[in-house]
Amino acid sequence: MKNSSSAILSAVFALLLSGCSDSTPQTDSTDGKELYSLYCETCHKSDGSGNFLKGIPANRLTRLQKDQIILLIHQGDPSLPDMPAFSNLTEQQAAAIVDHLYSLRADR
């Protein structure tokens, strides 16, 4: 009985620890739509319309240049504390997100 209790306790502890990992998704994908879905869609919605009432901008309306958005993706912005930085993304992945974001402007 003691061994089975220890095994169960160990299993529960392992499950709890697995929930402590970084919640930022990791992928090698360079598909802009897929990356946008993983990193941006939760807040900015799939169509880039954001949520005005929660202060989340419609990123499809951005007037920032591509390099400015890539910098924002990688480093965040102190004036936008709720916008996380995604330093784990490569330059190519961030650029693919921006390309997808710009395609959302054309869909309006």
N, C-alpha and C positions, 0 to 999 in steps of 0.2 A: 504494500500500500504506500509505503514511504517513497519508494522508487517511482511509482506512477505519479504521485503528487509532485515530486521534483521534476519529472519530465513535463508534466502539464504546466507547472510554473515556469520552467525554462522556455517552453513554446510560447506562452503568453508574453513573457518578457521579450523574446525575440520579435514577436509581432509588434509590440509597442515600440521597440527601438527602430523597426523598419519605418514607422510613421514619422520618425524624427529626421529623415533625410531631407535634403534640399528639394523644395517643391517645384523648382524651376525645371521644366521639361528639358531633356537632353536629346538632341537628334543631329544626324549628319545631313539631313535633307537640305537641299538648296531650292526647293519649290516654294516660291513666295506665298502662294495661297495657303499651303500647309503650315508654313512657319507663322503666318499671320494668325491662322486659326489657333495654333499652340500658344503664342505669346501675346497677342493683341486683342483677339476677338472677345474674350471674357469681359473686358471693360469697354472697348470701342465698337462692339457688335460686328457681325459678319459683313455688314455693308458700310462700316466706317462711320456710322451716324452718331456714335457716342451716346451719352446720356446727359442731356442738359441739366436736368434736375439734380443730378449727383455731381455736377461740375466736370464731367468727363467730356472733353472736346470731340467734335466730329472730325476725326483725323483725316477723313477724305477731303475736307475743306482746307487743309493746311496750305499755307503759302511758303512754307520752308522749302529750301533747295534740298536736293537729294543728300548732299554731304552733311547738311545740318541735321537732317532726320537720322542719318546713320550715327552721327555723334550723339544725338538724343537717345537712340536705342542703346548704344554702348555705355554711355556715361550717365544718363538721366539728366535732370535739371533741378538744382536746388530750389528754384521757384515753383516747381511742380513736385512736391514731396510724395504724392501718391503714385507718380509715374516711376515704376521700377527701372533700374538699369539692367540690361542684359549683356553683360560683358563676356558671357560664355559664347555668344554668337560670333561667327567669323564675319569678316568684312563682306564676303560673298553672300552669306545668309542675310545680313542686315540689308544689303543692297536689293536682294530678292524681295524682302518684305516691302521696301520702299517702292519697287516696281509694281508689286501687287496693290499697294496703297494708291498709287497713281492710277492704276486701272479702275479703281473704285470711283475715282472722280469722273471718269468717262461714262460710268454706268448711271450717273445721276440724271 
